[in-house]
Amino acid sequence: MKSISLPQWKWIEQIKQAPSPPLKFWKKLLLSFGVLLLMFITQIIIGFLADKTGLYKPTDFSARTESYLNNPIALIIALIFAPILEELIFRKLFFQFFIRKYHHPTAIAIVSSILFGLAHSGFFLPYIISGLLLCFLTYKTQRIIYPMIVHMMFNSSLILIAISICLLYTSPSPRDATLS
């Protein structure tokens, strides 16, 4: 009886060794910028739809923002340490580890992103989509530093916008100062 041997296709072995071909530095930067832009777009669209449908009511916006203004340690944690730690856990330890072991990037990205979304409080759908985008960036660049930087830039931008809005609406106007 003749044994059946499967063909040894070269491209299958290449996928197992390197999930994505290496990109040039400028392409990685451009891809990172694109992912950051998509994260903002999805955050805006989902926030708008959730607000219009009543699906999600945001937490006290001013209390969280004032905590950043009153506690610089909380601000540093939100801007630097949280993105680095989250990327190390969800993209480096979970996503990259299981890709090397099981070679199913889409399924692993979905599970990693759901866990990323559940780790955040509130409405987790934007976090799941952001997690998928960050997994895609990790997969394409094969480096954790790019998603870390994008995550830090995203958090920094959101916090800067929140602080600006809070200061704009809570600071007294020049007209109020002349009346007193």
N, CA and C of each residue as an Amber inpcrd file, in Angstrom:
protein
   540
   0.8320000  -1.1710000   0.0000000   0.0000000   0.0000000   0.0000000
   0.8820000   1.2410000   0.0000000   0.5290000   2.1720000  -0.8380000
   1.3050000   3.3800000  -1.0240000   0.8900000   4.4380000   0.0070000
   1.8790000   5.0850000   0.6060000   1.5490000   6.1390000   1.5700000
   1.3130000   7.4600000   0.8350000   0.4070000   8.2210000   1.3790000
   0.0820000   9.5080000   0.7740000   0.9150000  10.5810000   1.4530000
   1.6160000  11.3430000   0.6500000   2.3960000  12.4440000   1.2280000
   1.8320000  13.7700000   0.7240000   1.7020000  14.6830000   1.6340000
   1.2050000  16.0050000   1.2780000   2.3230000  16.8160000   0.6400000
   1.9750000  17.6800000  -0.2850000   3.0080000  18.5010000  -0.9120000
   3.6420000  19.4560000   0.1020000   4.8980000  19.6940000  -0.0590000
   5.6340000  20.6070000   0.8140000   5.7240000  21.9770000   0.1380000
   4.6720000  22.7390000   0.2660000   4.6530000  24.0540000  -0.3590000
   5.5100000  25.0200000   0.4320000   6.3250000  25.7370000  -0.2800000
   7.2620000  26.6630000   0.3320000   6.5550000  27.8250000   1.0350000
   5.4620000  28.3080000   0.4620000   4.7730000  29.4720000   1.0370000
   4.1390000  29.1750000   2.3840000   3.7580000  27.9120000   2.6320000
   3.1940000  27.5540000   3.9360000   4.2680000  27.6560000   5.0090000
   5.4570000  27.1830000   4.6970000   6.5630000  27.2660000   5.6490000
   6.9550000  28.7210000   5.8960000   6.8830000  29.5690000   4.8710000
   7.2060000  30.9840000   5.0430000   6.1940000  31.6670000   5.9520000
   4.9280000  31.3290000   5.8380000   3.9060000  31.9160000   6.6970000
   4.1490000  31.5060000   8.1390000   4.5260000  30.2620000   8.3620000
   4.7670000  29.7990000   9.7230000   5.9700000  30.4980000  10.3460000
   6.9990000  30.7770000   9.5520000   8.2020000  31.3970000  10.0890000
   8.0240000  32.8940000  10.3240000   7.4740000  33.6060000   9.3760000
   7.2820000  35.0520000   9.4980000   5.8800000  35.3820000   9.0200000
   4.9720000  35.6910000   9.9380000   3.5840000  35.9200000   9.5630000
   3.3920000  37.0290000   8.5370000   4.2730000  37.9850000   8.4950000
   4.1350000  39.0900000   7.5590000   5.5220000  39.4760000   7.0720000
   5.6680000  39.7420000   5.7690000   6.9910000  40.1410000   5.2960000
   7.3950000  41.4790000   5.9110000   8.6740000  41.6690000   6.1570000
   9.1040000  42.9140000   6.7960000   8.8230000  44.1330000   5.9100000
   8.3880000  45.1860000   6.5570000   8.1140000  46.4390000   5.8570000
   9.2630000  47.4050000   6.0780000   9.4190000  48.3280000   5.1580000
  10.4190000  49.3750000   5.3410000   9.9390000  50.3250000   6.4270000
  10.8850000  51.0500000   7.0110000  10.5780000  51.9340000   8.1280000
   9.5020000  52.9520000   7.7770000   9.6000000  53.5820000   6.6420000
   8.6160000  54.6120000   6.2730000   7.2350000  54.0110000   6.0670000
   7.1740000  52.7620000   5.6000000   5.8800000  52.0990000   5.4460000
   5.2730000  51.7760000   6.8110000   6.1280000  51.4160000   7.7750000
   5.6440000  51.1550000   9.1250000   5.0890000  52.4360000   9.7470000
   5.7850000  53.5490000   9.5270000   5.2890000  54.8250000  10.0480000
   3.9710000  55.2200000   9.3970000   3.8860000  55.0480000   8.0930000
   2.6570000  55.3760000   7.3720000   1.5060000  54.4810000   7.8280000
   1.7740000  53.2100000   7.9940000   0.7670000  52.2720000   8.4940000
   0.3290000  52.6430000   9.9130000   1.2880000  53.0280000  10.7500000
   0.9700000  53.4450000  12.1170000   0.0610000  54.6700000  12.1050000
   0.3690000  55.6360000  11.2610000  -0.4710000  56.8270000  11.1580000
  -1.8750000  56.4590000  10.6760000  -1.9590000  55.5440000   9.7160000
  -3.2560000  55.0910000   9.2140000  -4.0820000  54.4080000  10.2850000
  -3.4380000  53.5760000  11.0950000  -4.1370000  52.8900000  12.1880000
  -4.6260000  53.9150000  13.2070000  -3.7830000  54.8970000  13.5400000
  -4.1910000  55.9460000  14.4780000  -5.4030000  56.7030000  13.9410000
  -5.3800000  57.0330000  12.6780000  -6.4980000  57.7410000  12.0530000
  -7.7720000  56.8910000  12.0850000  -7.6530000  55.6140000  11.7650000
  -8.8140000  54.7140000  11.8190000  -9.3570000  54.5610000  13.2400000
  -8.4710000  54.5770000  14.2260000  -8.9220000  54.4960000  15.6160000
  -9.7590000  55.7250000  15.9710000  -9.3180000  56.8910000  15.5320000
 -10.0920000  58.1130000  15.7820000 -11.4350000  58.0630000  15.0630000
 -11.4250000  57.6470000  13.8160000 -12.6660000  57.5920000  13.0330000
 -13.6670000  56.6360000  13.6680000 -13.2070000  55.4440000  14.0600000
 -14.1310000  54.4810000  14.6720000 -14.6320000  54.9850000  16.0220000
 -13.7700000  55.6430000  16.7780000 -14.1850000  56.1940000  18.0710000
 -15.2920000  57.2330000  17.8710000 -15.1270000  58.0930000  16.8770000
 -16.1180000  59.1370000  16.6020000 -17.4330000  58.5270000  16.1160000
 -17.3590000  57.6230000  15.1520000 -18.5680000  57.0240000  14.5780000
 -19.3280000  56.2120000  15.6320000 -18.6250000  55.3630000  16.3490000
 -19.2940000  54.5300000  17.3500000 -19.8410000  55.3890000  18.4840000
 -19.0870000  56.4070000  18.8910000 -19.5820000  57.3100000  19.9260000
 -20.8350000  58.0400000  19.4890000 -20.8510000  58.4960000  18.2510000
 -22.0180000  59.1920000  17.7150000 -23.2220000  58.2570000  17.6520000
 -23.0290000  57.0610000  17.1120000 -24.1390000  56.1040000  17.0050000
 -24.6440000  55.6590000  18.3740000 -23.7330000  55.4360000  19.2950000
 -24.1340000  55.0160000  20.6360000 -24.9020000  56.1190000  21.3370000
 -24.4760000  57.3690000  21.1270000 -25.1780000  58.4920000  21.7370000
 -26.5690000  58.6720000  21.1350000 -26.6850000  58.5570000  19.8200000
 -27.9720000  58.7570000  19.1430000 -28.9610000  57.6320000  19.4330000
 -28.4660000  56.4230000  19.6170000 -29.3540000  55.2900000  19.8740000
 -29.6320000  55.0870000  21.3560000 -28.8870000  55.8050000  22.2110000
 -29.0580000  55.6310000  23.6500000 -28.4510000  54.3400000  24.1550000
 -27.6070000  53.7170000  23.3330000 -26.9850000  52.4380000  23.6850000
 -26.0050000  52.5850000  24.8400000 -25.3770000  53.7420000  24.9000000
 -24.3390000  53.9430000  25.9060000 -24.4130000  55.3670000  26.4320000
 -24.3800000  55.4820000  27.7330000 -24.3210000  56.7910000  28.3770000
 -22.9240000  56.9430000  28.9640000 -22.1810000  57.9480000  28.5230000
 -20.8090000  58.0970000  29.0210000 -20.7570000  58.3810000  30.5200000
 -19.6380000  58.0260000  31.1060000 -19.4440000  58.2810000  32.5280000
 -19.2450000  59.7780000  32.7320000 -19.1160000  60.1800000  33.9730000
 -18.9490000  61.5920000  34.2860000 -17.6450000  62.0910000  33.6700000
 -17.7820000  62.8110000  32.6020000 -16.6670000  63.2930000  31.8020000
 -15.7780000  64.2430000  32.6040000 -16.3890000  65.1770000  33.3070000
 -15.6160000  66.1960000  34.0100000 -14.8640000  65.6200000  35.2040000
 -15.4420000  64.6450000  35.8950000 -14.7750000  64.0730000  37.0650000
 -13.4880000  63.3570000  36.6690000 -13.5460000  62.6010000  35.5900000
 -12.3530000  61.8870000  35.1340000 -11.2840000  62.8760000  34.6690000
 -11.7030000  63.8940000  33.9420000 -10.7650000  64.8810000  33.4250000
 -10.1280000  65.6740000  34.5590000 -10.9260000  66.0540000  35.5460000
 -10.3810000  66.7800000  36.6890000  -9.4120000  65.9200000  37.4810000
  -9.6250000  64.6080000  37.4910000  -8.6780000  63.7360000  38.1880000
  -7.3080000  63.7720000  37.5080000  -7.2950000  63.9210000  36.1800000
  -6.0210000  64.0570000  35.4750000  -5.3580000  65.3890000  35.8090000
  -6.1530000  66.4450000  35.9270000  -5.6040000  67.7650000  36.2380000
  -5.0920000  67.8410000  37.6770000  -5.7880000  67.1930000  38.5910000
  -5.4270000  67.2610000  40.0100000  -4.3800000  66.2360000  40.4180000
  -4.1940000  65.2020000  39.6210000  -3.2630000  64.1400000  39.9870000
  -2.3400000  63.8420000  38.8070000  -1.1560000  64.4420000  38.7810000
  -0.2440000  64.2160000  37.6510000   0.2050000  62.7560000  37.5140000
   0.1770000  62.0070000  38.5950000   0.5560000  60.5890000  38.5150000
  -0.4820000  59.8250000  37.7000000  -1.7620000  60.1230000  37.9150000
  -2.8240000  59.4810000  37.1210000  -2.6760000  59.8380000  35.6490000
  -2.2810000  61.0660000  35.3770000  -2.0680000  61.5020000  33.9980000
  -0.9120000  60.7390000  33.3610000   0.1910000  60.6050000  34.0650000
   1.3580000  59.8710000  33.5380000   1.0060000  58.4080000  33.3130000
   0.2500000  57.8240000  34.2380000  -0.1580000  56.4220000  34.0790000
  -1.0200000  56.2670000  32.8330000  -1.9870000  57.1850000  32.6420000
  -2.8860000  57.0850000  31.4830000  -2.1650000  57.3420000  30.1700000
  -1.1730000  58.2100000  30.1830000  -0.4850000  58.5680000  28.9400000
   0.6400000  57.6180000  28.5620000   1.3370000  57.0840000  29.5610000
   2.5460000  56.3010000  29.2580000   2.4350000  54.8480000  29.7150000
   2.2140000  54.6520000  31.0040000   2.2970000  53.2960000  31.5470000
   1.1570000  52.3880000  31.0960000  -0.0610000  52.8940000  31.0580000
  -1.1950000  52.0550000  30.6490000  -1.0460000  51.5640000  29.2040000
  -0.7360000  52.4410000  28.2360000  -0.5720000  51.9240000  26.8730000
   0.5580000  50.8990000  26.7400000   1.6760000  51.1580000  27.4190000
   2.8010000  50.2170000  27.3350000   2.4000000  48.8740000  27.9370000
   1.8070000  48.9000000  29.1260000   1.4070000  47.6550000  29.7850000
   0.3430000  46.9070000  28.9870000  -0.6550000  47.6270000  28.4710000
  -1.7100000  46.9800000  27.6890000  -1.1490000  46.3630000  26.4120000
  -0.2450000  47.0560000  25.7500000   0.3460000  46.4900000  24.5280000
   1.2040000  45.2750000  24.8410000   1.9360000  45.3220000  25.9380000
   2.7470000  44.1570000  26.3180000   1.8640000  42.9540000  26.6390000
   0.7410000  43.1960000  27.3040000  -0.1390000  42.0820000  27.6750000
  -0.9180000  41.5650000  26.4630000  -1.6460000  42.4660000  25.7810000
  -2.5900000  42.0140000  24.7550000  -1.9550000  41.7830000  23.3860000
  -0.9250000  42.5150000  23.0450000  -0.2980000  42.3260000  21.7350000
   0.9610000  41.4840000  21.8140000   1.8170000  41.7010000  22.7790000
   3.0790000  40.9550000  22.8560000   2.8720000  39.5720000  23.4750000
   2.3660000  39.5410000  24.6940000   2.2250000  38.2540000  25.3770000
   1.1380000  37.3900000  24.7570000  -0.0160000  37.9780000  24.5240000
  -1.1340000  37.1720000  24.0420000  -1.0890000  36.9890000  22.5290000
  -1.1720000  38.0660000  21.7640000  -1.2960000  37.9760000  20.3130000
  -0.0630000  37.3360000  19.6580000   1.1090000  37.9000000  19.9030000
   2.3060000  37.3670000  19.2400000   2.6590000  35.9640000  19.7250000
   2.4570000  35.6900000  20.9990000   2.7630000  34.3610000  21.5210000
   1.8930000  33.3010000  20.8560000   0.5730000  33.5400000  20.7990000
  -0.3280000  32.5340000  20.2460000  -0.2320000  32.4310000  18.7260000
   0.1820000  33.4960000  18.0540000   0.4000000  33.3890000  16.6000000
   1.5580000  32.4420000  16.3250000   2.6270000  32.5670000  17.0970000
   3.7810000  31.6730000  16.8990000   3.4030000  30.2140000  17.1850000
   2.4660000  30.0420000  18.1090000   2.0930000  28.6930000  18.5050000
   1.0260000  28.0850000  17.5910000   0.0010000  28.8740000  17.2120000
  -1.1410000  28.3140000  16.4970000  -1.3070000  28.7910000  15.0560000
  -0.6760000  29.8770000  14.6570000  -0.6960000  30.3570000  13.2620000
  -2.0990000  30.6900000  12.7380000  -2.9400000  31.2550000  13.5890000
  -4.2690000  31.7120000  13.1700000  -4.4380000  33.1750000  13.5890000
  -3.8200000  34.0950000  12.8420000  -3.7960000  35.4980000  13.2930000
  -5.1680000  36.1430000  13.4380000  -6.1130000  35.8320000  12.5670000
  -7.4250000  36.4750000  12.6440000  -8.1610000  36.0630000  13.9120000
  -8.2140000  34.7740000  14.1870000  -8.9130000  34.2830000  15.3770000
  -8.2350000  34.7890000  16.6510000  -6.9260000  34.7750000  16.6690000
  -6.1910000  35.2340000  17.8480000  -6.3770000  36.7360000  18.0370000
  -6.4020000  37.5090000  16.9370000  -6.6330000  38.9550000  17.0320000
  -8.0200000  39.2480000  17.5890000  -9.0140000  38.4800000  17.1800000
 -10.3770000  38.6840000  17.6810000 -10.4430000  38.4090000  19.1810000
  -9.8790000  37.2900000  19.6160000  -9.9010000  36.9530000  21.0440000
  -9.1210000  37.9890000  21.8520000  -7.9350000  38.3600000  21.3790000
  -7.1210000  39.3630000  22.0630000  -7.8590000  40.6940000  22.1680000
  -8.5410000  41.0850000  21.1060000  -9.2560000  42.3690000  21.0880000
 -10.4890000  42.3480000  21.9780000 -11.1690000  41.2210000  22.0420000
 -12.3120000  41.1110000  22.9550000 -11.8280000  41.2240000  24.4020000
 -10.7350000  40.5620000  24.7190000 -10.1760000  40.6710000  26.0650000
  -9.7240000  42.1030000  26.3570000  -9.1360000  42.7580000  25.3600000
  -8.7240000  44.1640000  25.4820000  -9.9460000  45.0470000  25.7480000
 -11.0220000  44.8010000  25.0230000 -12.2460000  45.5730000  25.2260000
 -12.8500000  45.3470000  26.5960000 -12.8530000  44.1120000  27.0540000
 -13.4180000  43.7960000  28.3690000 -12.5690000  44.3500000  29.5030000
 -11.2900000  44.5590000  29.2550000 -10.4090000  45.1130000  30.2860000
 -10.6720000  46.5970000  30.5230000 -11.3800000  47.2390000  29.6060000
 -11.7190000  48.6570000  29.7510000 -13.1450000  48.7850000  30.2740000
 -13.3580000  49.8040000  31.0880000 -14.7010000  49.9930000  31.6370000
 -15.5920000  50.6970000  30.6210000 -16.8760000  50.5120000  30.7730000
 -17.8200000  51.2060000  29.9070000 -18.1410000  50.4220000  28.6560000
 -18.4610000  51.1560000  27.6270000 -18.8690000  50.5950000  26.3420000
 -17.6310000  50.0660000  25.6260000 -17.5050000  48.7550000  25.4760000
 -16.2430000  48.1680000  25.0340000 -16.1010000  47.9860000  23.5290000
 -17.1340000  48.2590000  22.7300000 -17.0270000  48.0600000  21.2810000
 -15.9090000  48.8920000  20.6350000 -15.7490000  50.1820000  20.9680000
 -14.6370000  50.9250000  20.3660000 -13.2740000  50.3430000  20.7360000
 -13.1710000  49.7880000  21.9460000 -11.9050000  49.2030000  22.3740000
 -11.6150000  47.9040000  21.6170000 -12.6500000  47.1490000  21.3030000
 -12.4530000  45.9260000  20.5280000 -11.9450000  46.2750000  19.1300000
 -12.5470000  47.2750000  18.5180000 -12.1120000  47.6810000  17.1750000
 -10.6940000  48.2430000  17.2300000 -10.3990000  49.0650000  18.2440000
  -9.0350000  49.5730000  18.4020000  -8.0540000  48.4250000  18.6150000
  -8.4570000  47.4320000  19.3960000  -7.6110000  46.2590000  19.6130000
  -7.3240000  45.5130000  18.3180000  -8.3490000  45.3770000  17.4710000
  -8.1350000  44.7220000  16.1710000  -7.1560000  45.5190000  15.3060000
  -7.3130000  46.8240000  15.3120000  -6.3930000  47.6670000  14.5280000
  -4.9680000  47.5770000  15.0640000  -4.8200000  47.5490000  16.3720000
  -3.4850000  47.4340000  16.9590000  -2.8840000  46.0480000  16.7220000
  -3.7140000  45.0060000  16.7140000  -3.2270000  43.6650000  16.3540000
  -2.7510000  43.6420000  14.8990000  -3.5110000  44.2770000  14.0260000
  -3.1170000  44.3630000  12.6150000  -1.7690000  45.0630000  12.4870000
  -1.5910000  46.1610000  13.2210000  -0.3260000  46.8930000  13.1730000
   0.8150000  46.0370000  13.7160000   0.5750000  45.3260000  14.7940000
   1.5880000  44.4300000  15.3600000   1.9540000  43.3410000  14.3600000
   0.9440000  42.7860000  13.7190000   1.1530000  41.7020000  12.7510000
   1.9660000  42.1880000  11.5480000   1.6290000  43.3680000  11.0410000
   2.3000000  43.8680000   9.8390000   3.7140000  44.3600000  10.1160000
   3.9320000  44.9940000  11.2720000   5.2670000  45.5460000  11.5520000
   6.1900000  44.5410000  12.2300000   5.6100000  43.5300000  12.8710000
   6.3720000  42.5360000  13.6350000   7.1540000  43.1710000  14.7820000
   6.7160000  44.3260000  15.2240000   7.3370000  45.0310000  16.3420000
   6.2450000  45.5480000  17.2710000   6.4990000  45.5200000  18.5550000
   5.5210000  45.9900000  19.5300000   5.6170000  47.5000000  19.7320000
   6.7210000  48.0920000  19.3490000   6.9280000  49.5210000  19.5840000
   5.9350000  50.3760000  18.7950000   5.5690000  49.9730000  17.5990000
   4.6380000  50.7680000  16.7900000   3.2350000  50.8300000  17.4170000
   2.6520000  49.7050000  17.8250000   1.3600000  49.8060000  18.5110000
   1.4560000  50.5570000  19.8400000   2.5800000  50.4430000  20.5270000
   2.7450000  51.1860000  21.7790000   2.6850000  52.6900000  21.5200000
   3.4170000  53.1430000  20.5090000   3.4550000  54.5750000  20.1930000
   2.0790000  55.0540000  19.7350000   1.4180000  54.2700000  18.8870000
   0.0750000  54.6500000  18.4200000  -0.8920000  54.7120000  19.5980000
  -0.8210000  53.7520000  20.4830000  -1.6960000  53.7140000  21.6570000
  -1.4340000  54.9330000  22.5540000  -0.1630000  55.2710000  22.7620000
   0.1650000  56.4450000  23.5650000  -0.3270000  57.7290000  22.9010000
  -0.1610000  57.8240000  21.5880000  -0.6340000  59.0100000  20.8680000
  -2.1580000  59.1120000  20.9330000  -2.8300000  57.9910000  20.8170000
  -4.2940000  57.9730000  20.8800000  -4.7790000  58.4270000  22.2580000
  -4.2180000  57.8230000  23.3140000  -4.6050000  58.2180000  24.6730000
  -4.2820000  59.6900000  24.9270000  -3.1020000  60.1250000  24.4950000
  -2.6920000  61.5170000  24.6980000  -3.6470000  62.4760000  24.0130000
  -4.0270000  62.1560000  22.8000000  -4.9440000  63.0250000  22.0630000
  -6.3010000  63.0960000  22.7370000  -6.8350000  61.9520000  23.1470000
  -8.1470000  61.9410000  23.8030000  -8.1160000  62.7020000  25.1250000
  -7.0580000  62.5090000  25.8940000  -6.9590000  63.1970000  27.1840000
  -6.7600000  64.7000000  26.9740000  -5.9620000  65.0770000  25.9900000
  -5.7610000  66.4990000  25.6950000  -7.0740000  67.1620000  25.2670000
  -7.8290000  66.4780000  24.4370000  -9.1390000  67.0050000  24.0170000
 -10.0730000  67.1160000  25.2170000 -10.0950000  66.0920000  26.0720000
 -10.9710000  66.1090000  27.2500000 -10.5900000  67.2350000  28.2050000
  -9.3110000  67.4210000  28.4380000  -8.8590000  68.4970000  29.3330000
  -9.2000000  69.8600000  28.7270000  -8.9960000  70.0050000  27.4280000
  -9.3180000  71.2690000  26.7630000 -10.8020000  71.5940000  26.8790000
 -11.6490000  70.6130000  26.6430000 -13.1000000  70.8290000  26.7470000
 -13.4890000  71.1620000  28.1830000 -12.8990000  70.4380000  29.1350000
 -13.2120000  70.6770000  30.5390000 -12.8060000  72.0910000  30.9450000
 -11.6090000  72.5090000  30.5490000 -11.1510000  73.8530000  30.8880000
 -11.9810000  74.9210000  30.1810000 -12.3910000  74.6370000  28.9730000
 -13.1800000  75.5950000  28.2050000 -14.5420000  75.8360000  28.8510000
 -15.1730000  74.7830000  29.3270000 -16.5170000  74.9050000  29.8880000
 -16.5440000  75.2200000  31.3780000 -15.4270000  75.0470000  32.0740000
 -15.4380000  75.3150000  33.5130000 -14.7420000  76.6200000  33.8750000
 -13.9300000  77.1720000  32.9720000 -13.2470000  78.4170000  33.3010000
 -14.2090000  79.5890000  33.1530000 -14.0960000  80.5640000  34.0350000
 -15.0020000  81.7150000  33.9390000 -14.6840000  82.5500000  32.7060000
 -15.7150000  83.0830000  32.1090000 -15.5160000  83.9210000  30.9320000
 -15.0880000  85.3080000  31.3720000 -14.4450000  86.0840000  30.4960000
 -14.0280000  87.4420000  30.8560000 -15.2310000  88.3210000  31.2460000
 -16.3850000  88.0510000  30.6780000 -17.5740000  88.8080000  30.9970000
 -18.0110000  88.5830000  32.4430000 -17.8830000  87.3100000  32.9180000
 -18.2410000  87.0030000  34.3020000 -17.3120000  87.7090000  35.2880000
 -16.0470000  87.8760000  34.9110000 -15.0710000  88.5130000  35.8030000
 -15.3880000  89.9980000  35.9660000 -15.8970000  90.6610000  34.9270000
 -16.2190000  92.0910000  35.0210000 -17.4910000  92.3370000  35.7810000
 -18.3700000  91.3430000  35.8670000 -19.6290000  91.5050000  36.5690000
 -19.4720000  91.4260000  38.0830000 -18.4420000  90.7630000  38.5540000
 -18.2970000  90.5760000  39.9980000 -17.5050000  91.6580000  40.6660000
